[in-house]
């Protein structure tokens, strides 16, 4: 992660490809929670869509219900909500030898 020193108040974090990285980015447990919420939402709306479609005898009603579930699941799981970063990772600082030697220490 590289720091862009051109910003005034706080240095923005950039990854190796130069994209901005949010400081409250989703942690590993947040990724697991997001995926689980997405899966549960999709399955629940698939079951609900089947029941609605079977009850009404309409394929359109079934697909509308399932489509609404997919949209709700995307709104819940895809954005980087703050509750997905409840366990942030503490990264180690770079070793002084790595800074001087271009990333690789001397072998003995």
N, C-alpha and C positions, 0 to 999 in steps of 0.2 A: 504494500500500500504506500503510495507516494503522497506527499503533501504539496498542495498548490499554494505557494506563499503570496500570490497576487491578491488574495482576498483580504479584506481589512480586519473584520472582527474575529472570525474564526477561520482557520485554514481548512479548506475542504479536502476531504480524503478522496484520492483517486486510486483505482486499482491499476494493475500492470498494463491494461489496454487503454488507460486514460479516461475511463468512464467515472463519473462521480459516484461515490459510495456514501450512502446516508449513514450518519453516526448511529441512528436507531434502526439499523438494518435487522432483518429477521435472524434470530439465532437458530441453532440446530434444533432445540426443543420446540421453538416456534414453528419451524418448518414441519416437524412431525405433527404438531397440533393443527396447523393449517391443512395438511393433507388429510388428517383424520376427519376434520370438520367437513371438508369437501366431499369425502367419500360417504359420510353419514347423510349429508344433505341430498346427494344424488340418489342414494338408495331409497331414502324416505320418499322423495318425490317420484321415483320410479314406481314404488308400490302404490302411492296415492294416485298417480296417473293411471295405473292399471285398474284400480278400483273405480275411479271416476269414468274411465273409458268403458269398462265392462258394464257399469251401472247405467250409463246413458246410451250405450251402444254406439258411441261415436269415437272414431279414430282421431278426429280433429280435437276433441276435448281432451283425450289422453295425451296427445302431443303438446297441446297448449299447457297442460298442467306440468308435464315433464320439462318443457322448455322454460317455464317460469322457475322451476327448481334449479335448472342449470344456471340461469341468470342470477338467482339468489346465491347459489353456491359460489359463483365467480365473484360476486360483490363481497361475500364474506371472506373468502380464502385467498384471493389474488393480491389485493392491495397490502402494503406493508404497514398494517395497523400496529399501534404501540403495544398491544397486548401480546404480540408475537415476539417481543423482545424482553421477556421477563427474566431471562437468564443470559445476560450478555457475556461474551467470551473475553477473557483478559489475555491479550497477545503479549508475548515476550518482546522486549526491545532487541534490536540487532546487536550482535556482538561487535566490539570495537575492531577485532581482527577482520571481520567480514566487511566492515565499512572501508577499511584501508586497502584490503586485498581484492576488491572487486567481487566479493561474495563467496570466495573460497579461501579457507584457511590453509596455511602451509602444512604439508604432510611431513612427518618425521621419519 
